[in-house]
Amino acid sequence: MNRRELLAAVASSALLASAPALGQGTDDLALRAVLDGLGNATPEAKFERLKPFSPSTLSCSSALDLVTARSGLRIDAHLAHRFAFGRLGHSPYSVSPASGAWRDSHPSAAKINADTAAIKADAAMGVVLPTPFLQQTIAAIRGALSASDRDAAEAMSRQASVLERLLPSSTDAPGVGRLRDGDSYFALLLERHTGEPVDAAAAHARFIDTWHQLHAQADALLRRQGLTRGSVGERIIACFRQEKWLYSDDDAGRDRAVADMNRWLDRARARVPALFGPVPGACLDVSARRMSAKDEAAHRQGYRVVPASGKSGVYFVDLADIRRRPSWSLPSVVHHELLPGHMIQLPIEQMADPHALRLEYAPGFVEGWAIYAEQLAASYGAFAHDDMALLGHLHWLLFRVARAAIDTGIHSKGWSVGQALQALGQIQGEPAYFASFAADIDRICLEPGIRAAEALNWLTIADRAAKSPQRTRFHRRLLENGRLRLEHLDFEIKQG
């Protein structure tokens, strides 16, 4: 990648926040056609097809599509060459409790057989699911047989038998460090997900340091509330149980929770000009709403409708188990999910129209931005004179850094599941509303590097913002062309 060419392309772009997106030029359209046509070629072949393009002849968004695709494909080529197992760039396991054709609503026998062949090939390279996940997968596949047609059911039964034969070679160790050259594999995954080389040990140390800093702040708040006995985690749990902060478990309680969120949103909306200057009007046309009764009954997780021209944005908040959502836990949700979080970043990104490969190879940016947005709101006084709302903010940050520390702990430090559970309880105290400790650990074991990458995006954006002499301009330039890999953030400091 030629960084000078990229910076020249970036420097020529107009701010999306203050002007409509420009039409695509001939080179932009040609690049988009090639990117769309890459199909299932090898990463090396895809990389070769992008060689004729130069970022200097492209619009800024297309230049970012190009260099992001090149960076990601370069890493995937290394992964495919050195670690030819699992789901490329995502997981060392081809089939797991969370992945595989067996999970499809109408599973195909051919796809299941292909997965079975991949399981055998992975096992020949020493890559086998940790024993608890292997057992879960076998049970889940056998439990799905009756809902499948005959050919698929027979293929699934054969797959379950193959997995059962792998049990003697499986271990309880959950991290990829147990694999041959597993540290290098994890390092490549971290670079793929973040956009720059990552020293896993240094990242882990930073997560632990951030945890201690957040605990010190939380301790001071809890003491002001008269809670002085027990660990920070234990005192946070106590706050979650205090009746005075809880909504009633009925329509009135849920309506009150949403009304409280929208009051916080109104205050956040008023701060947007100071944080960004002008933004597209769609970014401000947003609200929090209750889910439908059907969605609440099904315990659907919270979800977003991103605003666009002529369409309001909505965050539908999950309040099914409302007694687990004290009032002080919701303000930071507003800043993360709505303003200045996802509902600023995502509408601007839609205008930039990044290619799907940019979404694939810059996966940590969106959550990283939204976590940073929570801190940004706090730094501009969102929680001034409201210790409990500030405690809620700190708890959400502890949730993020705990996930990251577990990720590097399991895959770089060799932590067991038991050690990870103990650390989560110590760091967070109370699990996040939508993510139990066990569920978080399962996903981290099966998809290494994702949670660490999100936290590294957050912390790196915060570092860069602190060095920018004009933070408002920094925010605008950071977001105007859609998500970025971390290797492209330095440019924003120079321009900010």
Secondary structure as the mmCIF struct_conf table of DSSP 4:
data_model
#
loop_
_struct_conf.conf_type_id
_struct_conf.id
_struct_conf.beg_label_comp_id
_struct_conf.beg_label_asym_id
_struct_conf.beg_label_seq_id
_struct_conf.end_label_comp_id
_struct_conf.end_label_asym_id
_struct_conf.end_label_seq_id
HELX_RH_AL_P HELX_RH_AL_P1 ARG A 3 ALA A 11
TURN_TY1_P TURN_TY1_P1 SER A 12 SER A 12
HELX_LH_PP_P HELX_LH_PP_P1 SER A 13 LEU A 15
TURN_TY1_P TURN_TY1_P2 LEU A 16 SER A 18
BEND BEND1 ALA A 19 ALA A 19
HELX_LH_PP_P HELX_LH_PP_P2 PRO A 20 GLN A 24
HELX_RH_AL_P HELX_RH_AL_P2 THR A 26 ASP A 36
TURN_TY1_P TURN_TY1_P3 GLY A 37 GLY A 37
TURN_TY1_P TURN_TY1_P4 GLY A 39 ASN A 40
HELX_RH_AL_P HELX_RH_AL_P3 PRO A 43 ARG A 49
TURN_TY1_P TURN_TY1_P5 LEU A 50 PRO A 52
HELX_RH_3T_P HELX_RH_3T_P1 PRO A 55 THR A 57
BEND BEND2 LEU A 58 LEU A 58
HELX_RH_AL_P HELX_RH_AL_P4 CYS A 60 ARG A 82
BEND BEND3 GLY A 86 GLY A 86
STRN STRN1 ARG A 87 ARG A 87
TURN_TY1_P TURN_TY1_P6 LEU A 88 HIS A 90
STRN STRN2 SER A 91 SER A 91
BEND BEND4 PRO A 92 PRO A 92
BEND BEND5 SER A 94 VAL A 95
STRN STRN3 SER A 96 SER A 96
TURN_TY1_P TURN_TY1_P7 PRO A 97 ALA A 98
STRN STRN4 SER A 99 SER A 99
BEND BEND6 GLY A 100 GLY A 100
HELX_RH_3T_P HELX_RH_3T_P2 ALA A 101 ARG A 103
BEND BEND7 ASP A 104 HIS A 106
HELX_RH_AL_P HELX_RH_AL_P5 ALA A 109 ALA A 124
TURN_TY1_P TURN_TY1_P8 MET A 125 GLY A 126
HELX_RH_AL_P HELX_RH_AL_P6 THR A 131 ALA A 144
HELX_RH_3T_P HELX_RH_3T_P3 LEU A 145 ALA A 147
BEND BEND8 SER A 148 SER A 148
HELX_RH_AL_P HELX_RH_AL_P7 ARG A 150 ARG A 165
TURN_TY1_P TURN_TY1_P9 LEU A 166 LEU A 166
HELX_RH_3T_P HELX_RH_3T_P4 LEU A 167 SER A 169
BEND BEND9 ASP A 172 ASP A 172
BEND BEND10 GLY A 175 GLY A 175
HELX_RH_3T_P HELX_RH_3T_P5 VAL A 176 ARG A 178
BEND BEND11 LEU A 179 LEU A 179
TURN_TY1_P TURN_TY1_P10 ARG A 180 ASP A 181
HELX_RH_AL_P HELX_RH_AL_P8 GLY A 182 THR A 194
BEND BEND12 GLY A 195 GLU A 196
HELX_RH_AL_P HELX_RH_AL_P9 ALA A 200 ARG A 224
TURN_TY1_P TURN_TY1_P11 GLN A 225 GLY A 226
BEND BEND13 ARG A 229 GLY A 230
HELX_RH_AL_P HELX_RH_AL_P10 VAL A 232 ARG A 241
HELX_RH_3T_P HELX_RH_3T_P6 GLU A 243 TRP A 245
HELX_LH_PP_P HELX_LH_PP_P3 LEU A 246 SER A 248
BEND BEND14 ASP A 249 ASP A 250
HELX_RH_AL_P HELX_RH_AL_P11 ASP A 251 PHE A 276
BEND BEND15 GLY A 277 PRO A 278
HELX_RH_AL_P HELX_RH_AL_P12 GLY A 281 LEU A 284
BEND BEND16 ASP A 285 ASP A 285
STRN STRN5 VAL A 286 ARG A 290
HELX_LH_PP_P HELX_LH_PP_P4 MET A 291 SER A 292
HELX_RH_AL_P HELX_RH_AL_P13 ALA A 293 ALA A 297
TURN_TY1_P TURN_TY1_P12 ALA A 298 HIS A 299
HELX_LH_PP_P HELX_LH_PP_P5 ARG A 300 GLY A 302
STRN STRN6 TYR A 303 VAL A 305
STRN STRN7 ALA A 308 ALA A 308
TURN_TY1_P TURN_TY1_P13 SER A 309 GLY A 310
STRN STRN8 LYS A 311 LYS A 311
STRN STRN9 GLY A 313 VAL A 317
TURN_TY1_P TURN_TY1_P14 ALA A 320 ASP A 321
HELX_RH_3T_P HELX_RH_3T_P7 ILE A 322 ARG A 324
BEND BEND17 ARG A 325 ARG A 325
HELX_RH_3T_P HELX_RH_3T_P8 SER A 327 SER A 329
BEND BEND18 LEU A 330 LEU A 330
HELX_RH_AL_P HELX_RH_AL_P14 PRO A 331 GLU A 337
TURN_TY1_P TURN_TY1_P15 LEU A 338 GLY A 341
HELX_RH_AL_P HELX_RH_AL_P15 HIS A 342 ALA A 352
HELX_RH_AL_P HELX_RH_AL_P16 ALA A 356 TYR A 361
TURN_TY1_P TURN_TY1_P16 PRO A 363 GLY A 364
HELX_RH_AL_P HELX_RH_AL_P17 PHE A 365 SER A 379
TURN_TY1_P TURN_TY1_P17 TYR A 380 HIS A 385
HELX_RH_AL_P HELX_RH_AL_P18 ASP A 387 HIS A 411
TURN_TY1_P TURN_TY1_P18 SER A 412 SER A 412
BEND BEND19 LYS A 413 LYS A 413
HELX_RH_AL_P HELX_RH_AL_P19 VAL A 417 GLN A 428
BEND BEND20 GLY A 429 GLU A 430
HELX_LH_PP_P HELX_LH_PP_P6 PRO A 431 PRO A 431
STRN STRN10 ALA A 432 ALA A 432
TURN_TY1_P TURN_TY1_P19 TYR A 433 PHE A 434
STRN STRN11 ALA A 435 ALA A 435
HELX_RH_AL_P HELX_RH_AL_P20 PHE A 437 LEU A 446
BEND BEND21 GLU A 447 GLU A 447
TURN_TY1_P TURN_TY1_P20 PRO A 448 GLY A 449
HELX_RH_AL_P HELX_RH_AL_P21 ILE A 450 LYS A 467
BEND BEND22 PRO A 469 PRO A 469
HELX_RH_AL_P HELX_RH_AL_P22 ARG A 471 LEU A 479
TURN_TY1_P TURN_TY1_P21 GLU A 480 ASN A 481
HELX_RH_3T_P HELX_RH_3T_P9 LEU A 486 HIS A 488
BEND BEND23 LEU A 489 LEU A 489
HELX_RH_AL_P HELX_RH_AL_P23 ASP A 490 GLN A 495
#
